[in-house]
Amino acid sequence: MGWIYKLQRKFGKYAIPNIIIYFLYISVAFYVFCLIIPGLVDSFWLNPSAVLSGEVWRVITFIFLPLEPALGPLDILFAIFGFMIINYFGRSLENIWGAFKANIYIIISILLALIISFAFNITIRGSFFIYDSLFLAFAYEFPNNELRIYFVIPVKIKYLAFIRVAFMVYTLIVGPFSSRIMILLTVAAFLLFYSQEIFYRVKNRGASQIRKVSYQKKISSTKKDTIHKCEICKMTEKDNPDIEFRYCSKCSGNHEYCANHLFTHTHIK
């Protein structure tokens, strides 16, 4: 993420702390508002034709619609649970990213949505792709964290991410064009943010594996070497584990002998 560090040095002081949490709180307010007046939700979507006709507020309002509001009790319950999960994701990510990177991630997601929407004249009906992308980022940063399904069953985030990616691939293959665009938005934001880091990890994983194999070879060769060896008969502790070896104090240098030759050898001067 070298380009992000360069931006951070120049513009880091302008970052908004807790931007993901503020983003979430405003989304909750929009969700409740749309539940009270359901007919208004259509006027908040990002519709390029409507924006060009003067409804410029859509450029902003669509990012605060995580999903289309539904009045069913289960729909509302799942929405509340979803907001709680995103709150947890957002706080955790900003703790390790810092405020500026969290700002950048949200900005990247919004800009990609605007570009694609106007380029292909596609209506984007909310910002679920941003939350989906944050989930991928969380799974990347905290793969072994656990969520409790139905508050009971513990499941590691990485397994949920694998399932989500599988559904994404399936949607890309058989889904409608609009759904494919949303998947591409989700993945594009994640890859643009993490591309350099992922490349670095992949590149260095190969180097690390080479170093690991080299180290293991050195350890293996060391283990094959003997500790004691008789200067006369060349016997080692591997030949006879019960025999003793001693250094001769009368020989010049370090010369070791087995018990059979310790007192019978010719001293080396």
C-alpha positions in Angstrom: 0.0 0.0 0.0 2.8 2.4 -0.9 0.6 4.9 -2.7 -1.6 5.1 0.4 1.4 6.0 2.6 2.4 8.7 0.1 -1.1 10.2 0.3 -1.1 9.8 4.1 2.0 12.0 4.4 0.4 14.8 2.5 -3.3 14.5 3.6 -3.3 12.4 6.7 -4.2 15.4 8.9 -7.5 15.8 7.1 -8.7 12.2 7.9 -12.0 11.8 9.7 -11.6 9.6 12.8 -14.3 6.8 13.1 -15.5 7.4 9.6 -16.9 3.9 9.2 -18.9 4.3 12.4 -20.3 7.6 11.4 -21.1 6.1 8.0 -22.9 3.3 9.8 -24.9 5.6 12.1 -26.1 7.7 9.2 -27.0 4.5 7.3 -29.1 3.3 10.3 -30.9 6.7 10.3 -31.6 6.4 6.6 -32.8 2.8 7.1 -35.3 3.9 9.8 -36.4 6.9 7.7 -37.1 4.7 4.7 -39.1 2.2 7.0 -41.3 5.1 8.1 -41.8 6.5 4.5 -41.1 3.5 2.2 -41.8 5.4 -1.0 -38.8 7.6 -0.6 -36.2 4.9 -1.0 -36.4 5.1 -4.8 -35.3 8.8 -4.7 -32.1 7.9 -2.9 -30.7 5.4 -5.3 -27.8 6.3 -7.6 -29.5 6.7 -11.0 -27.2 8.4 -13.5 -30.1 9.7 -15.7 -31.9 11.2 -12.6 -28.6 12.8 -11.4 -28.1 14.4 -14.8 -31.7 15.7 -14.7 -30.9 17.6 -11.6 -31.4 15.1 -8.7 -27.7 15.5 -7.6 -28.4 14.4 -4.0 -28.4 10.8 -5.3 -24.6 11.0 -5.6 -24.5 11.1 -1.8 -27.7 9.4 -0.5 -27.1 6.1 -2.2 -24.1 5.4 0.0 -26.3 5.5 3.1 -28.6 2.7 1.9 -26.9 -0.6 2.9 -30.0 -2.5 1.8 -33.5 -1.9 0.7 -35.7 -1.5 3.8 -38.3 -4.2 4.5 -41.1 -4.1 7.1 -41.1 -7.8 8.1 -40.0 -8.5 11.7 -37.3 -10.9 10.6 -36.0 -8.4 8.0 -35.7 -5.7 10.7 -34.0 -8.2 13.1 -31.5 -9.2 10.5 -30.8 -5.6 9.6 -30.1 -4.8 13.3 -27.8 -7.8 13.5 -26.1 -6.7 10.3 -25.5 -3.2 11.7 -24.0 -4.7 14.9 -21.6 -6.8 12.9 -20.5 -4.0 10.7 -20.0 -1.8 13.8 -17.6 -4.5 15.1 -15.9 -4.8 11.7 -15.5 -1.1 11.3 -14.0 -0.5 14.8 -11.6 -3.4 14.4 -10.4 -2.3 11.0 -9.8 1.3 11.9 -7.9 0.2 15.0 -5.3 -1.5 12.8 -5.6 0.8 9.7 -5.8 4.1 11.4 -8.2 6.9 10.4 -6.7 7.8 7.1 -6.7 4.3 5.6 -10.3 3.8 6.8 -11.2 7.1 4.9 -9.4 5.9 1.8 -11.2 2.6 1.8 -14.6 4.2 1.9 -13.6 6.8 -0.7 -12.3 4.1 -3.0 -15.6 2.2 -2.8 -17.7 5.3 -3.5 -15.6 6.5 -6.4 -15.7 3.1 -8.0 -19.4 3.0 -7.7 -19.8 6.5 -9.2 -17.5 5.7 -12.1 -19.1 2.4 -13.0 -22.7 3.7 -12.6 -22.1 6.6 -15.0 -19.9 4.6 -17.4 -22.5 1.9 -17.9 -25.6 3.9 -17.0 -26.5 1.5 -14.1 -28.7 2.3 -11.2 -27.0 1.3 -7.9 -29.7 0.7 -5.2 -27.5 1.0 -2.2 -24.2 0.6 -0.6 -24.3 -3.1 0.4 -21.1 -3.6 -1.7 -19.2 -1.3 0.7 -20.2 -3.5 3.7 -19.5 -6.6 1.7 -16.0 -5.2 0.8 -15.4 -4.3 4.5 -16.2 -7.9 5.4 -13.6 -9.2 2.9 -11.1 -6.7 4.5 -11.9 -7.9 8.0 -11.5 -11.6 6.9 -8.1 -10.7 5.4 -6.9 -8.9 8.5 -8.5 -11.2 11.1 -9.0 -14.7 9.5 -9.1 -16.6 12.7 -11.6 -14.4 14.6 -14.9 -16.1 15.3 -18.5 -15.2 14.8 -21.3 -17.0 16.6 -24.0 -18.0 14.1 -27.4 -17.6 15.8 -25.3 -16.5 18.9 -24.4 -20.2 19.5 -22.3 -21.8 16.7 -18.7 -20.5 16.5 -17.4 -20.1 13.0 -14.1 -18.6 11.9 -14.3 -15.5 9.7 -12.1 -17.1 7.0 -14.6 -19.9 6.5 -17.4 -17.4 6.1 -15.3 -15.5 3.7 -14.7 -18.7 1.6 -18.4 -19.2 1.4 -19.0 -15.6 0.4 -16.4 -15.8 -2.3 -17.9 -19.0 -3.6 -21.3 -17.2 -3.9 -19.6 -14.3 -5.7 -18.1 -16.6 -8.2 -21.4 -18.3 -8.8 -23.1 -14.9 -9.2 -20.5 -13.9 -11.7 -21.2 -17.0 -13.7 -25.0 -17.1 -13.7 -26.2 -13.9 -12.1 -27.8 -10.9 -13.9 -25.6 -8.1 -15.1 -26.5 -5.7 -12.2 -25.5 -8.4 -9.7 -22.2 -9.0 -11.4 -21.5 -5.3 -11.3 -22.1 -5.2 -7.5 -19.7 -8.2 -7.1 -17.1 -6.4 -9.2 -17.5 -3.3 -7.0 -17.0 -5.3 -3.9 -13.9 -7.1 -5.1 -12.4 -4.1 -6.9 -12.4 -1.9 -3.8 -10.7 -4.7 -1.8 -8.1 -5.5 -4.5 -7.3 -1.8 -5.2 -6.6 -1.3 -1.5 -4.7 -4.5 -0.8 -3.1 -5.2 -4.2 0.5 -4.1 -3.3 0.4 -5.9 0.1 -1.0 -9.1 -1.5 1.7 -9.0 -4.2 4.4 -8.5 -1.5 3.1 -11.4 0.6 3.0 -13.7 -2.3 6.4 -12.7 -3.5 8.0 -13.1 -0.1 6.2 -16.3 0.7 8.3 -18.0 -2.0 11.5 -16.5 -0.6 10.5 -17.5 2.9 9.9 -21.0 1.8 13.3 -21.2 0.2 14.9 -19.9 3.4 13.0 -22.4 5.4 14.1 -25.3 3.2 17.7 -24.1 3.4 17.5 -23.8 7.2 16.1 -27.3 7.5 18.9 -28.7 5.4 21.5 -27.0 7.6 19.8 -28.4 10.7 19.7 -31.9 9.1 23.3 -31.8 8.2 24.2 -30.6 11.7 22.3 -33.5 13.2 24.2 -35.9 11.0 27.6 -34.6 12.3 29.1 -36.4 15.3 30.1 -34.7 18.5 33.0 -37.0 19.5 35.6 -38.6 17.3 38.8 -40.5 18.3 42.0 -39.1 16.7 43.4 -42.7 16.3 40.7 -45.1 15.4 38.1 -42.6 14.1 35.5 -44.1 16.3 32.5 -41.8 17.1 29.7 -41.9 19.7 27.4 -43.2 17.0 29.7 -46.3 16.6 29.7 -47.0 20.3 27.3 -44.9 22.5 28.7 -46.5 25.7 32.4 -45.6 25.2 33.9 -42.4 26.7 35.9 -39.7 24.9 38.4 -37.3 26.4 40.7 -34.6 25.3 44.4 -35.1 25.9 46.0 -32.3 27.9 49.5 -33.2 26.8 48.8 -32.9 23.1 49.2 -29.6 21.4 45.8 -28.4 20.2 42.4 -30.0 20.7 42.7 -33.7 20.1 40.1 -36.2 21.3 40.6 -39.9 22.0 38.4 -42.8 22.9 39.0 -44.6 26.2 41.0 -47.3 24.3 43.6 -44.8 23.0 43.6 -42.0 25.5 46.6 -43.4 27.4 48.3 -45.3 24.6 48.6 -42.8 21.8 51.7 -40.8 20.8 51.3 -37.2 22.0 51.1 -34.6 19.3 53.6 -31.7 19.9 
